[in-house]
Every structure is written in structure tokens, then in C-alpha cells.
Amino acid sequence: MRGRLIISRFAVLTGLPTKTLRYYDEIGLLCPEYVDESTSYRYYGVAQIDRAVRIRRWRELGLPIEDIRLILDHPDRAREVLLRHEEWLSAEIEHRHRALLHLRAFLQEAPMDYRIEHLPARQTLSIRTRLRPPHYEVIPEALRELMLYAKARGYPSDAPSFFVHDNDDQGEGSLAEVCLPVVGKADPQGRIEVRTFEGGRAFVGRFVGPYDKTGAAYSAVVEEALRRGLSITGVTAEFYVKSVPDTPNPQAYETDIAFFLEEGEVGS
């Protein structure tokens, strides 16, 4: 038995647990040099230490078993395999970094307030336009145009401005209607229309924070609606409850994100 090591000793010298060594034996990656038929004891050769240490190091790098087998069987392909794994690791690190940033942001965010309500019908000045992500500047541009027009005509507003997004629209981009509620008689001009927002039953989440974070807020509202078993339509609305005219601090903006519910949907 000179030059042979029992499995426990081999495990100490190579840093591989005995359970792992037995598994590697089962899959044919690292088999013992000798197995005693009467006791089933496994014995490893001293010369196998190098192979075992290399396998351990590659596994510590996250290299898959089959890639390790490929390197051991075809040493000339080692660089190819390792470079491919380096590319995968780089992509995985970037993915994990983004996930970490999202997690940190989530931990800092206050929980959203949710409710189900019937949004009332309203007369609005509106501009219908097309959204082509990531170009969302058409929304603030349309809002500014509506506000200047309402101010010039002396039309009073009794509710927050908002926009309705029809996710089921089949045109190029997606159809968005930017709305400014007004009271009394109003006249259209150019692309500015006078229309009625029909309202309807909706699941609403109030997001507090800057507008560039509302994308994640939409996902949060959808997840909460599904958790409650609600059936949402493809139509959403975004109400600017507290915005630029109310505060200079984007962190204090308040935006209601509404997902309209299917007819007959109940809930609280």
C-alpha cells in the first residue's frame, strides 16, 4: 500500500471533503487508484493529488463539472474553456452588481400605499401622442403645452394632471393621452383636444420619489395586484399628485400609478 492514501488522508491533503471525493468517483471525474474488494475502502495514489487540487481550484472558480472534464481529457483546450468561463463570470458579476443596486434601492424605499378606487370621469384638455421607449420626453412636453394653453385661456384645473397609456394599442410605439383636467367650457386648439376621461375602477399604488424610478414602481404595483388575485387590463394611468409646481425636491414627488381592472372585478 506504499504511496497510497486512505480517503480521509487524501481529503486533508487535497482540500476536498470525503463526500465530494465519493461523488467524483461516482461520476468518473476522480476515481481512487485502488478499492479494497473486501472492505470497499478507497485508496488514492500520491500522484493523484495534483489532479484533485486542480479540480478543487477550478470548482472554486465556478467552472462546471463538464468543462473540468473537458480540460482534463483535452489539455490543449484548457485556454479556450477558461476564456469562455471568464466571459461568463464577467457577465454574471455585472448582473449581480445590478441586482445589488436594485436591492439597496429597494431597502431604502418606503412601502407603497395601495388601494382600489373608482376613478371619476373628468373633462380634460388632452394631447394624444406616441411613446417610443426610452424617449419619454413627449409626456412632460405635452404637459407644458397643456398648462400654458390653460393658463392663457384662464381655464381652472381641479385635479392633478395625468396621462393614460393604452398598452394594448397596436400602432407604432404605444398610444398615450396626456391630460389636464379643466372646469367649465373649454375649446380645442391645434393638437390640443377637449375630451372626457371616462375613468373606471382601478388598482392604484402611490409612489414617492423621482420620475426616473417609476418604472420599478409599475412592476411593484403589478406584483401586488397579482398577489391580490386582481385581473388588470392593459390600460394604465399615471397621476401627478405632487410634482414640480408643488416641490423642488424630486424625492418628494408623489405619483399615483393606476392599473384599470377588468369589468366585474371586486376587491378592497
PATI-457941 format. One line per 5 residues: their letters; for each residue x, y, z of N, C-alpha, C. Coordinates in steps of 0.02 Angstrom, whole numbers, plus 32768, in hexadecimal, padded with zeros to 4 digits. Example, Ala and Ser with C-alpha at 12.3 -4.5 7.8 and 13.67 -1.06 7.14 Angstrom:
BEGIN
AS> 8294,7EE4,8186,8267,7F1F,8186,8294,7F5B,8186  8282,7F90,8162,82AC,7FCB,8165,8285,8002,818A .
END
This chain:
BEGIN
MRGRL> 8028,7FC4,8000,8000,8000,8000,802B,803F,8000  806D,8036,7FF9,8099,8070,7FFA,8086,80A0,7FC2  8083,80E2,7FD2,8071,8113,7F9F,8027,811C,7F97  7FFF,80F6,7FBE,7FB6,80FD,7FBB,7F9D,811D,7FFA  7F67,8144,7FF3,7F4B,8169,802B,7F02,8156,8035 .
IISRF> 7EEF,814C,8074,7EA8,8140,8082,7E82,8180,8072  7E41,817A,8066,7E19,81B2,804E,7E1A,81EE,807E  7E1A,81E1,80C0,7E1B,8218,80EF,7E5C,8240,80EC  7E94,821D,80E3,7ED5,823E,80DD,7ED9,8264,809B  7EC1,8246,8067,7EC1,8266,8025,7E96,82A6,8027 .
AVLTG> 7E5F,82A3,804C,7E33,82DD,8052,7E57,8317,8074  7E7D,8307,80AA,7EA3,833B,80CD,7ED7,835B,80A0  7EFB,8332,8079,7F31,834B,8050,7F19,8373,8013  7EDD,8363,7FFB,7EC4,8384,7FBE,7E90,83BA,7FCC  7E74,83BC,8009,7E40,83ED,8018,7DFC,83DA,7FFE .
LPTKT> 7DF4,839D,7FE8,7DB4,8385,7FCF,7D93,8359,8004  7D56,8368,8019,7D34,833E,804B,7D2B,82F7,8032  7D28,82C8,8061,7D20,8282,804D,7CDF,8277,8026  7CAB,829B,8039,7C6B,8295,8015,7C73,82AA,7FCC  7C99,82DF,7FC0,7CA6,82F7,7F7C,7CD0,82C4,7F56 .
LRYYD> 7D02,82A7,7F78,7D2C,8275,7F57,7D02,8238,7F42  7CD4,8224,7F6B,7CA9,81EB,7F59,7C7E,81FC,7F1C  7C65,823A,7F1B,7C3C,8250,7EE2,7C66,8252,7EA2  7CA3,826D,7EA6,7CCE,826F,7E6B,7CDF,8228,7E53  7CE2,81F9,7E81,7CED,81B3,7E6D,7CB1,8199,7E47 .
EIGLL> 7C75,81A9,7E60,7C37,8191,7E40,7C30,81AA,7DF9  7C44,81E8,7DED,7C3B,8205,7DA9,7C79,81FC,7D7E  7CAC,81DB,7D9A,7CE7,81CB,7D71,7D17,8205,7D67  7D11,823A,7D91,7D3E,8273,7D89,7D81,8267,7DAD  7D7E,8248,7DE7,7DBC,823A,7E0E,7DB1,81F8,7E33 .
CPEYV> 7DC8,81C2,7E15,7DBD,8180,7E33,7DFA,816C,7E5C  7DEF,8148,7E93,7E27,8131,7EBC,7E54,8102,7E94  7E92,8100,7EA7,7EC1,80D4,7E85,7EB3,808A,7E94  7E98,807E,7ED0,7E8C,8039,7EE4,7E51,8037,7F14  7E25,8004,7F0B,7DEE,7FFA,7F39,7DF3,7FB3,7F54 .
DESTS> 7DF6,7FAC,7F96,7DFA,7F6B,7FB7,7DB7,7F47,7FB0  7DB6,7F0F,7F8D,7D77,7EEB,7F80,7D56,7ED3,7FC0  7D7D,7EC0,7FF2,7D60,7EA5,8030,7D43,7EDB,805E  7D61,7F17,805D,7D4A,7F4C,808A,7D2A,7F87,8066  7D34,7F8A,8024,7D1C,7FC2,7FFA,7D40,8004,800B .
YRYYG> 7D78,7FFF,802F,7D9E,803C,803E,7DBE,8056,7FFE  7DBD,8097,7FF7,7DDC,80B8,7FBE,7E23,80CF,7FD0  7E52,80C3,7FA2,7E96,80D9,7FAC,7EAC,8102,7F6F  7ECA,813C,7F7C,7EDF,8169,7F46,7F2B,816A,7F43  7F45,8171,7F06,7F8D,8176,7EFD,7FA6,81BD,7F0B .
VAQID> 7FE3,81C3,7F22,8002,8204,7F2E,8002,822D,7EEE  800C,820C,7EB6,800E,822F,7E76,7FCB,824F,7E64  7F94,8239,7E84,7F52,8255,7E75,7F44,8297,7E99  7F71,82A9,7EC7,7F66,82E7,7EEC,7F64,8323,7EBD  7F90,8325,7E8C,7F92,835E,7E5D,7F4F,8365,7E39 .
RAVRI> 7F35,832D,7E1F,7EF5,832E,7DFB,7EBD,8346,7E2A  7EBD,832D,7E68,7E89,833F,7E97,7E8B,838A,7EA8  7EC7,83A5,7EB2,7ECE,83EC,7EC4,7EB8,8418,7E89  7EC9,8403,7E4D,7EB3,842A,7E13,7E67,842A,7E0D  7E48,83F0,7E18,7DFF,83ED,7E16,7DE1,841B,7E4A .
RRWRE> 7DFD,8419,7E87,7DE3,8444,7EBD,7DE8,848E,7EAA  7E20,84A2,7E90,7E2A,84E8,7E7E,7DFA,84FD,7E46  7DF1,84D2,7E16,7DC3,84E3,7DDF,7D7B,84E8,7DF8  7D68,84BC,7E27,7D24,84BF,7E42,7D1B,84FF,7E6C  7D51,8514,7E8F,7D4D,8552,7EB5,7D42,858E,7E88 .
LGLPI> 7D58,8588,7E49,7D4D,85BD,7E18,7D08,85B8,7DF8  7CE2,8586,7E0B,7CA0,857E,7DEF,7C9E,8559,7DAE  7CD4,8539,7D9B,7CD6,8515,7D5C,7CAA,84D6,7D60  7C7D,84CD,7D2F,7C51,8492,7D30,7C79,8451,7D2B  7C5C,841C,7D46,7C7C,83D9,7D46,7C8F,83C4,7CFF .
EDIRL> 7C62,83CE,7CD0,7C70,83B6,7C8C,7CA9,83DD,7C6C  7CB0,841E,7C7D,7CE8,8444,7C63,7D2A,842B,7C82  7D27,841A,7CC2,7D63,83FE,7CE2,7D76,83BC,7CC2  7D45,8393,7CB4,7D53,8352,7C94,7D72,835E,7C4F  7D59,8390,7C2B,7D74,83A0,7BE9,7DBD,83B5,7BED .
ILDHP> 7DCE,83DE,7C1E,7E13,83F5,7C27,7E40,83BA,7C38  7E29,838E,7C64,7E52,8355,7C79,7E5D,8324,7C3F  7E29,831B,7C16,7E2F,82EC,7BDE,7E53,830A,7BA3  7E4D,834D,7B9C,7E6B,836F,7B62,7E90,83AE,7B7B  7ECB,83A6,7B97,7EF0,83DF,7BB3,7EFB,8417,7B81 .
DRARE> 7EFE,8406,7B40,7F0A,8439,7B0D,7ECF,846A,7B06  7E96,8458,7B23,7E5B,8484,7B1F,7E50,84AB,7B60  7E80,84A7,7B8E,7E78,84C7,7BCF,7E6E,8513,7BC8  7E98,8534,7B9F,7E93,857D,7B98,7E4E,8591,7B7C  7E38,856C,7B4A,7DF7,857A,7B2C,7DBF,8577,7B60 .
VLLRH> 7DC0,8541,7B88,7D8C,8537,7BBA,7D8F,856E,7BF0  7DCC,857D,7C07,7DD4,85AF,7C3C,7DC2,85F5,7C25  7DD1,8606,7BE6,7DBE,8647,7BCC,7D73,864E,7BC6  7D53,8618,7BB1,7D0A,8618,7BAD,7CEB,8622,7BF2  7D09,8601,7C24,7CEF,8608,7C68,7CFD,864F,7C83 .
EEWLS> 7D34,866C,7C6F,7D42,86B1,7C84,7D0C,86E1,7C6A  7CF7,86D8,7C2B,7CC3,8702,7C0F,7C81,86F8,7C35  7C72,86BA,7C47,7C34,86AC,7C6C,7C37,86CC,7CB1  7C71,86C7,7CD2,7C79,86E5,7D15,7C71,8731,7D12  7C8D,8750,7CDF,7C87,8799,7CD8,7C3F,87AE,7CD1 .
AEIEH> 7C1A,8789,7CA7,7BD3,8798,7C9E,7BAB,878C,7CDE  7BBC,8757,7D02,7B9A,8747,7D40,7BA8,877C,7D75  7BE6,8793,7D78,7BF8,87C8,7DA9,7BD0,8807,7D9A  7BCA,8819,7D5A,7BA4,8855,7D48,7B5A,884C,7D5B  7B40,8811,7D4E,7AFA,8803,7D5F,7AEF,8808,7DAB .
RHRAL> 7B1D,87EB,7DD1,7B17,87ED,7E1A,7B1E,8834,7E34  7B4A,885B,7E14,7B53,88A0,7E2A,7B12,88C8,7E20  7AF2,88BE,7DE6,7AB2,88E1,7DDA,7A7E,88CB,7E0D  7A7C,888A,7E1B,7A4D,8871,7E4C,7A5A,888F,7E91  7A9A,8897,7EA3,7AAB,88B4,7EE4,7A94,88FC,7EE8 .
LHLRA> 7A9D,8922,7EB2,7A87,8968,7EB1,7A3B,896C,7EB9  7A17,8940,7E96,79CD,893F,7E9C,79B9,892D,7EE4  79DC,88FD,7F01,79CC,88E8,7F45,79D7,8922,7F76  7A10,8945,7F6F,7A1D,897C,7F9C,79E9,89B3,7F95  79D5,89C0,7F56,79A1,89F3,7F4A,795F,89DD,7F69 .
FLQEA> 7950,899C,7F63,7911,8981,7F7F,7910,8988,7FCB  7949,897A,7FEA,794C,897E,8033,7944,89C6,804C  7956,89F6,8022,7950,8A3C,8035,790C,8A59,8027  78E4,8A37,7FFE,78A3,8A52,7FEA,786E,8A43,8020  7842,8A74,8028,7809,8A69,8055,77D5,8A3D,8031 .
PMDYR> 77B1,8A13,8055,777E,89EA,8035,7749,8A15,8013  7731,89FE,7FDB,76FD,8A24,7FB7,76B9,8A18,7FD8  768F,8A4B,7FD5,764A,8A45,7FEC,761E,8A30,7FB1  75F7,89FC,7FBC,75CC,89E2,7F87,7582,89EB,7F99  755A,89F1,7F65,7512,89F5,7F70,74EE,89E4,7F2F .
IEHLP> 74AF,89D2,7F36,7483,89C9,7EFC,7450,8A01,7EFF  7448,8A25,7EC8,7416,8A5B,7EC8,73F8,8A63,7E82  73C0,8A85,7E81,73A1,8A95,7E41,73B7,8ADB,7E2D  73E0,8AE0,7DFA,73F8,8B21,7DE3,73C0,8B45,7DBF  73B1,8B83,7DD2,7376,8BA6,7DB5,7384,8BBD,7D6E .
ARQTL> 734E,8BC5,7D49,7353,8BE2,7D06,7362,8C2C,7D0C  738A,8C47,7CDE,739D,8C8D,7CE1,73A3,8CAA,7C9A  7393,8CEA,7C95,73A2,8D0E,7C57,73EB,8D21,7C58  740D,8D17,7C20,7454,8D27,7C1E,7467,8D49,7BDD  749C,8D71,7BE2,74C1,8D83,7BA6,74F3,8D4B,7B9C .
SIRTR> 74F8,8D32,7B5F,7523,8CF8,7B56,754A,8CFC,7B15  7583,8CDB,7B16,75AC,8CD3,7ADA,75BB,8C89,7AD4  75A9,8C6D,7A9B,75B8,8C27,7A8F,75FA,8C22,7A68  7626,8BF7,7A81,7668,8BF1,7A63,7680,8BA9,7A66  76BA,8B9C,7A4B,76D6,8B58,7A4B,7714,8B54,7A77 .
LRPPH> 7717,8B21,7AA0,7751,8B14,7ACA,777E,8AE2,7AA6  77BD,8AF2,7AA1,77EE,8AC4,7A84,7828,8ABF,7AB4  7822,8A92,7AE6,7857,8A8C,7B19,789B,8A84,7AF9  78D0,8AA1,7B16,78D1,8AC4,7B57,78C3,8B0F,7B52  78A4,8B25,7B1C,7898,8B6D,7B11,7855,8B82,7B30 .
YEVIP> 7857,8B92,7B71,781A,8BA4,7B95,7811,8BF0,7B9A  783C,8C16,7B79,7838,8C5F,7B80,77F8,8C7C,7B62  77D4,8C54,7B38,7796,8C6D,7B1B,7762,8C7B,7B51  7766,8C59,7B8A,7735,8C63,7BBF,773D,8CA8,7BDF  7779,8CB9,7BFB,777F,8CFD,7C18,7776,8D34,7BE5 .
EALRE> 778A,8D28,7BA6,7780,8D5B,7B72,7736,8D69,7B67  770E,8D34,7B63,76C6,8D3C,7B5A,76A6,8D5E,7B96  76BC,8D4B,7BD2,76A1,8D6A,7C0F,76AF,8DB5,7C11  76EB,8DC9,7C00,76FC,8E10,7BFF,76CF,8E36,7BCD  76C5,8E17,7B92,769B,8E36,7B5F,7653,8E3E,7B78 .
LMLYA> 7639,8E0C,7B9A,75F4,8E0F,7BB4,75EE,8E44,7BEB  761F,8E47,7C18,761D,8E77,7C4F,7621,8EBF,7C36  764D,8ECB,7C05,7653,8F0E,7BE9,7613,8F23,7BC6  75F4,8EF4,7BA3,75B5,8F03,7B80,757D,8F11,7BB2  7578,8EE8,7BE7,7544,8EF2,7C19,754E,8F35,7C3D .
KARGY> 758D,8F46,7C4C,759B,8F86,7C6E,7589,8FC0,7C42  759A,8FBC,7C01,758B,8FF2,7BD2,7540,8FFC,7BC9  751A,8FC6,7BCC,74D1,8FCA,7BC3,74AC,8FD4,7C05  74D0,8FCF,7C3D,74AF,8FD7,7C7D,7485,8F9C,7C93  7496,8F60,7C7B,7471,8F24,7C8E,748A,8F0B,7CD2 .
PSDAP> 745E,8F08,7D05,7474,8EEE,7D46,7477,8EA1,7D44  74A8,8E86,7D6A,74AF,8E3D,7D70,749D,8E29,7DB6  7478,8DF1,7DBD,7462,8DDB,7DFF,747E,8D98,7E14  74B2,8D80,7DF0,74CD,8D3E,7DFF,7513,8D39,7DE1  753B,8D08,7DF8,757F,8D01,7DDD,757F,8CEF,7D93 .
SFFVH> 75B3,8D05,7D70,75BD,8CF0,7D2B,75CF,8CA6,7D2B  75C7,8C86,7CF2,75D5,8C3E,7CED,75DD,8C2A,7CA5  75F2,8BED,7C9A,75EE,8BD1,7C57,75D6,8B89,7C5A  75B2,8B77,7C26,7596,8B33,7C1F,75BD,8B0F,7BE9  75D1,8AD2,7BF8,75FB,8AAB,7BCB,75D5,8A6C,7BB8 .
DNDDQ> 75C3,8A67,7B78,75A0,8A2C,7B60,75D2,89F8,7B49  75E3,89C9,7B75,7616,8998,7B64,7601,8967,7B2D  75C0,8963,7B20,75A8,8935,7AED,75A6,8953,7AA8  75B6,8994,7AA1,75B6,89B4,7A60,75E8,8993,7A31  75D5,898B,79F2,75FE,8966,79C3,7626,8992,7993 .
GEGSL> 7623,89D4,799C,7647,8A00,7970,7691,8A01,797E  76B6,8A2A,7958,76FE,8A30,7964,770A,8A52,79A7  7736,8A38,79D0,773C,8A51,7A13,76FE,8A3D,7A3A  76EA,8A66,7A69,76AB,8A58,7A8D,7687,8A9A,7A99  7645,8A96,7A97,761C,8AD3,7A9C,7618,8AEC,7AE3 .
AEVCL> 7626,8B2C,7AED,7620,8B4B,7B2E,75F7,8B8A,7B27  75C9,8B95,7B56,75A0,8BD2,7B56,75B3,8BFB,7B93  75D2,8C34,7B89,75E7,8C60,7BBF,75AD,8C90,7BCE  759A,8C93,7C0E,755C,8CB6,7C1F,7566,8CEA,7C57  7542,8D22,7C50,753F,8D55,7C84,74F5,8D62,7C93 .
PVVGK> 74DB,8D4C,7CCC,7495,8D57,7CDC,7486,8DA2,7CE1  744E,8DB7,7CC2,7439,8DFE,7CC5,73EF,8E02,7CD5  73DB,8E3B,7CF2,7396,8E46,7D05,7376,8E79,7CD7  7337,8E6D,7CC5,7313,8E9D,7C9C,731E,8E92,7C51  7305,8EC1,7C29,730A,8EBA,7BE1,7352,8EC3,7BCB .
ADPQG> 7368,8E98,7B9F,73AC,8E9B,7B84,73AA,8E8E,7B39  73D9,8EAB,7B16,73DC,8EA4,7ACD,741D,8E82,7AB8  741A,8E5B,7A83,7457,8E3B,7A6A,7481,8E6C,7A41  74C0,8E5B,7A37,74EA,8E83,7A0B,7525,8E58,79F4  752D,8E54,79B2,7563,8E2C,7997,755E,8DE3,79AD .
RIEVR> 7594,8DCA,79C8,7593,8D84,79DE,7573,8D7C,7A23  7563,8DB3,7A43,7542,8DB1,7A85,74F8,8DA4,7A7B  74DF,8D6E,7A98,7499,8D5C,7A93,7476,8D67,7AD6  7434,8D6C,7AD2,740B,8D6B,7B0F,73E8,8D28,7B10  73F9,8CFE,7B41,73DF,8CBA,7B43,73C8,8CA9,7B89 .
TFEGG> 73A4,8C72,7B8E,738E,8C59,7BCF,73B5,8C1B,7BE2  73D6,8C1F,7C1A,73F7,8BE4,7C36,73C0,8BBB,7C58  73B6,8B7E,7C40,737C,8B57,7C57,7385,8B3C,7C9E  73C2,8B38,7CB5,73CD,8B1D,7CF8,73C1,8AD2,7CFA  73B2,8AB8,7D35,73A4,8A71,7D3D,73C6,8A56,7D7C .
RAFVG> 73B8,8A17,7D89,73D3,89F6,7DC5,741C,89E3,7DB9  7446,89F4,7DE9,748E,89E9,7DDF,74B0,89D6,7E20  74E8,89B3,7E19,7514,89A4,7E52,754C,89D7,7E4F  7555,89FB,7E86,7582,8A35,7E86,75B9,8A2C,7EBB  75F6,8A3C,7EA8,762E,8A3E,7ED7,764C,8A84,7ED6 .
RFVGP> 7659,8AA0,7F11,7677,8AE3,7F13,76C3,8ADC,7F1D  76E7,8AF7,7EEC,7730,8AF4,7EEE,774B,8B39,7F03  777A,8B39,7F32,779A,8B77,7F48,77E3,8B74,7F31  77F6,8BA3,7F07,783B,8BA4,7EEE,783F,8BC1,7EA9  787B,8BC4,7E8C,7885,8BE4,7E4B,7866,8BBB,7E12 .
YDKTG> 7859,8BDE,7DDB,7837,8BBE,7DA3,7860,8B87,7D83  78A2,8B8B,7D87,78CB,8B58,7D66,78C8,8B15,7D8B  78A6,8B13,7DC5,789F,8AD4,7DEA,7858,8AB6,7DE2  782E,8AD6,7DBB,77E9,8ABD,7DB7,77E4,8A7A,7D91  7816,8A6B,7D68,7815,8A2B,7D44,7812,89F1,7D74 .
AAYSA> 783D,89F3,7DA9,783C,89BE,7DDB,77FB,89BF,7E02  77DE,89FB,7E0B,779F,8A00,7E30,7767,89DD,7E0B  7766,89E2,7DC9,7733,89C0,7DA1,7736,8975,7DAF  7773,895A,7DAF,777B,8912,7DBC,7760,88FF,7E01  776E,892C,7E33,7757,891E,7E77,770B,891D,7E7B .
VVEEA> 76EA,894B,7E57,76A1,894E,7E58,7684,890F,7E37  76A1,88FB,7DFF,768A,88BE,7DDD,7690,8882,7E0B  76CA,887A,7E2C,76D5,8840,7E58,76A2,8840,7E91  7693,887B,7EAE,7663,887E,7EE4,761D,886D,7ECC  760B,8886,7E90,75CA,8876,7E73,75C2,882B,7E68 .
LRRGL> 75F6,880C,7E4E,75F3,87C3,7E42,75F1,879D,7E84  7616,87B6,7EB6,7615,8796,7EF8,75CF,8796,7F15  75A9,87CB,7F06,7565,87D0,7F1F,7532,87AC,7EF3  754A,878F,7EBC,751D,876A,7E90,74F3,8796,7E64  7509,87D4,7E55,74E2,8802,7E2D,74F1,87F7,7DE3 .
SITGV> 74BF,8805,7DB9,74C7,8800,7D70,74CE,8845,7D53  750A,8857,7D3D,7517,8899,7D23,7511,8899,7CD7  7500,88D3,7CBB,74FE,88DB,7C72,7542,88F4,7C5B  7547,8901,7C1A,7586,891C,7C00,758A,8968,7C05  7558,8988,7C24,7556,89D1,7C27,756E,89EA,7C6B .
TAEFY> 759C,8A1B,7C6B,75B6,8A38,7CA8,75AE,8A84,7CA5  75B1,8AA2,7CE0,75B1,8AEB,7CE5,75E3,8B00,7D1A  7602,8B3A,7D10,7635,8B53,7D3E,7621,8B9A,7D52  760F,8BA3,7D92,75F6,8BE3,7DAB,762C,8C06,7DD4  7638,8C46,7DC3,766D,8C6C,7DE4,7650,8C93,7E1F .
VKSVP> 7649,8C6F,7E57,7629,8C8A,7E93,7651,8CC3,7EB1  7693,8CBA,7EB5,76C0,8CEE,7ECF,76FC,8CEE,7EA2  7706,8D26,7E7E,773A,8D27,7E4C,7760,8D69,7E4D  777A,8D7C,7E13,77A6,8DB7,7E0E,7787,8DF7,7E2B  7747,8E08,7E1E,772D,8E46,7E3A,7727,8E44,7E87 .
DTPNP> 7726,8E07,7EA4,771A,8E01,7EEC,775A,8DFD,7F15  7790,8DE3,7EF8,77CE,8DDA,7F1E,7809,8DD9,7EEE  7843,8DF5,7F03,787F,8DF3,7ED8,78A6,8DB2,7EE1  7891,8D89,7F11,78B6,8D4C,7F22,7897,8D0F,7F00  78BA,8CF2,7ECF,789F,8CB6,7EAC,7890,8C7C,7EDB .
QAYET> 78B5,8C77,7F13,78AA,8C40,7F41,7865,8C46,7F63  7847,8C81,7F60,7806,8C8C,7F80,77CC,8C89,7F4E  77DA,8C7C,7F0E,77A4,8C76,7EDD,7777,8C3C,7EF1  7736,8C44,7EE6,7706,8C0E,7EF3,76E0,8C00,7EB3  76E2,8BC1,7E9E,76C3,8BAC,7E5F,7696,8B70,7E6C .
DIAFF> 7657,8B76,7E58,7629,8B3D,7E5C,762D,8B16,7E1B  763D,8AD6,7E21,7641,8AAA,7DE7,7604,8A7C,7DE9  75D9,8A82,7DB7,7599,8A5E,7DB7,7597,8A2B,7D7F  7582,89EE,7D90,7575,89BA,7D5F,752A,89AD,7D5F  750A,89B9,7D26,74C2,89AF,7D22,74B1,8965,7D26 .
LEEGE> 747A,8956,7D48,7466,8911,7D55,7432,88FA,7D23  7431,88B9,7D18,73FE,889C,7CED,73B8,88A9,7D0B  7387,88B0,7CDF,7342,88BB,7CF6,732B,8882,7D22  730B,8894,7D58,72F2,8861,7D87,7325,884F,7DBB  7363,886A,7DB7,7396,885B,7DE9,7382,8879,7E2C .
VGS> 7388,8851,7E61,7378,8869,7EA4,73B7,8867,7ECE  73B5,888B,7F05,73EF,888B,7F32,73EC,88C9,7F5D  741D,88CD,7F89,741F,8908,7FB6,7468,891D,7FC0 .
END
